[in-house]
Amino acid sequence: MTSNVVLFIIGLVMLYFGADWLVRGSSSLAQSIGLKPLVIGLTVVAFGTSAPEFVISVVSSVKDKSMIAVGNVIGSNICNIALVLGMASLIQPIRSSPSVVRRDIPIMLSISLYLFLISLNSKIGRLEGATLFGGIILYTYYNYYNAIKESRQGLTDEGQYLASTVGKIGYIPSRTRQILWIVGGIAGVIIGAEILIDSAVAIMKVFGVNDKFIGLTIVALGTSLPELATSVVAALRKEMDISIGNLVGSNVFNILSVLGAASLVRPIPIPGGFIESGLLIDYLVMIIISFMPWLMMRKTCSITRRDGGILLSCYVVYVIYLILKV
């Protein structure tokens, strides 16, 4: 048991640093070949920060642990809004752009509902995976188009946030070092995912819980820890560049790119059936949690401390529900 806990922590650390090295190396390489910061932010950084969820779900699918693959995405999306956004706004109220309410959250909700519909037959096949992965290409282009349009109008929006994010990552001047960072990052994420999944399964077997519980809780929370730590630190420093749009975009990436790629590699069955397995409730929780920021922000475009407390309470109640259901 102790050795598996140590391995789980090692896996988390490798995932964190692997994703960081991958983003820094890829971002630096993209800059060195002349790509604009906005393009890098919308592609390299966005995909790189979702690398832990991406690799974990693909590896889980290959290992026939489909419920970990699905649970990881559903659990991470719930974590990003209820836990990460809730905790950060409880510390410091957060304002965001009107476009998040008008455009980004409705897109996230639409994609969540689409995932719900294609999961009703208790399987996410390769055709559904292709539509999901095609969606991430359209979503990236759509964001790029809007960011360019808004920058021409002189608006301060997610485009400027993404461009500034690239500047904070840091530039590696040597092409050799850039490639070494990318290779090291990929290796760290893949090996870390393997270690994390195997150790998590071993730990949870001691407690007699199923793969879905592992994916929704321990794996989802583990892959969301970097976002949680970053958001809490920024809130404590009263740095109001915490982007709600960034968390929403992460949720979109999780569904479209992560589940899309995982189901393309291998169709994802839902053992026991979509309703019988209890995933119906988890999907509904994800959709309701995703809708709550829109309700809270529709008038003021801000998340207050009270709102943060509500989101955080929802996460606690959901985790208690999962534990009681085991």
N, C-alpha and C positions, 0 to 999 in steps of 0.2 A: 504493500500500500504506500509506504513512505517513498519507495523508489519511483513509483508511478507519479506521485505528486511532484517529485523533483523533476522528472522527465516532462511533465506537463508545463511546469514553469520554464524549463529550458526551451520547450517548443514555442511558448509564448514569446520569450525573449528573441528567439531566432526569427519568428514571424515579424516582430516589431522592427528589428534592425534590418532584416532582409528587405522589408517593404521600404524602409527609409533609404537604404543604399540603392535600391532599384529606382526610386523616384529621383534621388540626387544624381545618379549616374545618367539616367535617361534624360532628365531635364537638362543637364549640362551638355550632353551629346546633341540634343535638339537645338539648344542655343548655339552651339558651335557650328552647326550646319545652316544657321540662319532662320530658324523658325521663330515666329513672333511669340512673346510671352503669353498672349491670350490663347493662342493655339496650343501651346504647351500646357497651359493650365486646364484647358478643356479636354485634352487627350492624355498626355503623359502622366500628369499629376492625378487626374481623376481616376484613370485606370490603375495607376500605381498604388494609390491609397486604398483601393478595393482589392488589392492583390491577396491579402490574407483570406478574405471570404471567398474570393475566386478560386484559389488553389485548394482550400479546404473542401469546398463543395465538389470540385472536379475529382479530387482524390477520393472523397467519400463515395461519389458515384461509381468510380472505377472499382473501389473495394466492396461494392454492393451494400453500402451503408446509406441508402437513399434518404432515409429519414433524418440522418445527420445533415445531408446536403440541403434538404428543404428546411429543416429546423434552424440551421445556421442562418439562412437568409431571412426567414420570418422573425426569428429571435433578434437578429442584428437590427432589422428595421424597427422593431418595437423598442429595442435598446436606444437607438439613435434619437428617437423622438421623446419617449417617456423618461428614460434615464439620463441621457447626455444633455438634451435640451432642457429637461426639467431641472436637473442639478445646476446647470450653468445659470439659468434664469432665476433660480431660487437665490443664488449668490448675488447676481447682478442682472436687473431687467435688461432685455435685449430688444433693440429695434432692428427692423430689416426693411428691405426695399418693397414698395408696393407690388412689384412684379412677382415676388414670391407668393403673395396672396392671389394675385390675378392669374398667374401662369404656372409657376412651379409646383405648388401644392395640388392644384387640379390635375396636372400631368401625373404626379405621383399616385393620386387616388385612382385615376383612370387605369394606370398600369397595374395597380394592386387588384382592382376589380377584374381586369383581364386575366391575371394570374389565377384568381379565384375561379373564373369560368372554365379555363382550360384544365384546372385540377379536378373538376367535378367528376370526371370519368376515372379518377384514381390513378392517373398516369400523366406525366409530362413527356410526350414523345419527341422524336427528332424534328418533326414538322413544327410542333409548338415551340421547340427550342430555336429553330431557325427564325420564326417570327419574332421571338424575344430578342435574339442577337441582332436581327435586322433592325429592331427597334432602337437598339443602343447607337447604331450608326446614324439613324435619322435624328435621334435625340441630341447627339453630339453636334451634328450639322445645324440643327435648329437653334441650339444654344449659341453656336458660333455666329450664325446669321443675326440673331437678336443682339448679341454683344457688340458686333460690328455696327449695327444700326444705331444702338444706343450711344456708342462712343462717338459716332458722327454727330449725334444730337447734343453731345456734351453732358450726358446724364451719368450720374454716379450710380453704378449698378454692379451686378455680379461680374461683369467683364473686367472692371477695374480691380475688383477683389481678387479674381483669379490671377490677373497680371501681377498684382502686388505679392500674391502668395508665391509665385515663381521666384521673385526677387529675394524672398526670405529663405528659400531652400538652400541657396549657396551654389556657387559655380565652381566646378572642377576644371581647371584649364587644360590638363594633359589628356589627349585622346586615349592614350593607353590606360590611364587611371579611370577614365570614364567607362571604358569597356570592362575593366576589372571590377568596378563598383556594380555595374549592371549584372555581370556574371555572378558575383558574390551575392547580390541581392536576390537573384532568381534561385540560386542554390539555397540560400537561407530560408526563403519563403517555402520552397518545396519540401526541404528536409524538416523544417519547423512544423509544417502542416502534418507531415507523416507522423512525427513524434507526438504532436498534440492530439491527433485523432486516436492513435493507438493507446496513449496513456489515459485519455479521457474515457475511452470505452472500458479500459481495465478498472479505472477508479469507480465508475458508475456500476459496473457489474458487481462490485463488492456490496453496493447498496441495493442491487436488484432492480435498477430502473432501465427503461428502454432507450433506444437510439434517439427517438423524438425528443425526449426530455433532455438528453445530452446536448443535442443540437440547439434546442430552444434556450437553454440556460448556460451551461458551463462554456460551450464552444462559442455561442453568440456573444456572451459577455466578454470572453477572452479576446475576441477579434474587435470588440468595440472599446476596449480599454484605452488604446491610443487616442481615439476621439474624445473619450471621457476626460482623460488627463489633460489634453490640450485645451479643451473647453473650460474646464474648472480653473486651470492656471490663468487663462486669459480673463476669465470672469473675476478672479481674485485681484488681478492687476488692473481691473476696470478698463481693459482694452476692448472697445466696442466693435472690433472687427470680426467677432464671432459671427459666422455666416449661417443663418438658418437655411438659406438657399443651398449651402454646402452640404448640410445634413440631409436635406430633401434630395439633392442630387445623388448623394451616396446611396440612399434608399432605392432610387431609380436604377442606378448602376447595379445594385445587388440583385434586383429582380431580372433586369434585361441581360446584363453581361454574365453575371455569375450563374444563375439558373439556366440561361440560354446556352452558355458554353457547356455546362455540366450535362444537360440533356442532349446536346449534340454529340458529345463524347459517348454517352450511354443513356438511353431512355430511363427516366426516373419513375419507378413504380411507387405507389403509396400502399405499403403492406396493410392488409386489413380493410382497405377502403377509405376514401376521403372522409366520410362522415363517421364511420365506425372507429377509425383510428383517433378521432378527436381533433384532427387538423382543421375541421370546419370551425371550431371555436377559436383556434389560434389565428386562422386567417381573418376571422371577424374582428378579433382583438386588434390585429395589425391595421385593418382598415379603419376602425373606430379611432385608434390612437393617431393614425395619419390624418384624420379629419379634424381632430381637436385643435391643432395649431391654426387652421383656417378659421374656426369659430372664434378663437381668442384674438386673432390678428385682423379680422375683417374690417374693423373700424379704425384702430390705432396703429396697425402694422407693428405691434410690439407684443412681447411676452413678458408679463409682470411677474413679480415674486409669487403672487397668489396663483397665477397660472402655472408657474414652475412647480409649486407645491402640489397642485392637482395632478400634473403629469407624473411627478415622482410617486405620488400615492397610487396612481393607476398601475405603475410598474410593480410596486410592492405587492399590491393586491393580486396582480397577475402571477407573480412568482409564488405567492402563497397558494394560489389556486393550483399551480402546477405541482407543487410539493404535496398538497393534500390529495391530489389525483393519483399520485404514484402508488 
